[in-house]
């Protein structure tokens, strides 16, 4: 079941931190990083985040996947993170999480996401949900990112 994650719950924050690190290692490998830089997030920074966190939670209250969004503009939803536990890849969690956000924000005009150009599975996922490539650019460490967006009907 997908639900909003409460960042006031220390156990939930710890699960998010562990999920993020596990997913990040796979992302780094997918985009060709030889050295994986440390993620800056701590338990405290996650708990204090202004992003909204949603997760796929089991009956045992374990997080299998999570998505975070930011909304600086009420009509634009920015997907900041999509994290799937490595043991649960290719099981539909990513698609379900993005669909959930799209359906939860019917008044948004646009959804935006960034992905590594070399992360073909992520790009295919977003394209399958109506996202279109808009631009590519070099980010930190020389990583090439693609900005994709989806207009609401």
C-alpha positions, 0 to 999 in steps of 0.5 A: 500500500502506498501512503505518505511517510511520517518523517517524525517517526525515527524508524521510518526515517532510518528505513528511508535512509537505508533505502536511499543508500541501497538504491543510490549504489545501483543508480551510481553503477547504472550511470557509470560512476566508478567511485560512489560519492557519499550521500549528504543526507543524514537521519536528521536532514531527512527528518527535516526535509521539506519534501513530501515522502510517500512509500510503498509499505508492507503489512509489517510496516517495511518500506519497499519503495519511496518517492519524494516530491517538492512543490515550489510552484503549486502547478508544478510537481518535481519528483526529487527521488524515486527509490526502489529496494534492490531486492524489489526492482522490476516488480512495478513499484516504480511505476506504481509510485509515479502513477500515485503522485500523478493521480494524487495531484490532479490540479498540477499542470506539469510533473518534472523529473531528472534522471541519469542519461545512462539510466535506461530503465529509469528513462523507459519508466518515465517515458511509459508514463508520458514523460518527454525528454526536454534537455540534457546537461552536465551535473556534478562529477560530470554526470549527464542528466536528462530533464523530463516533464509530463503535462497533465491532460 
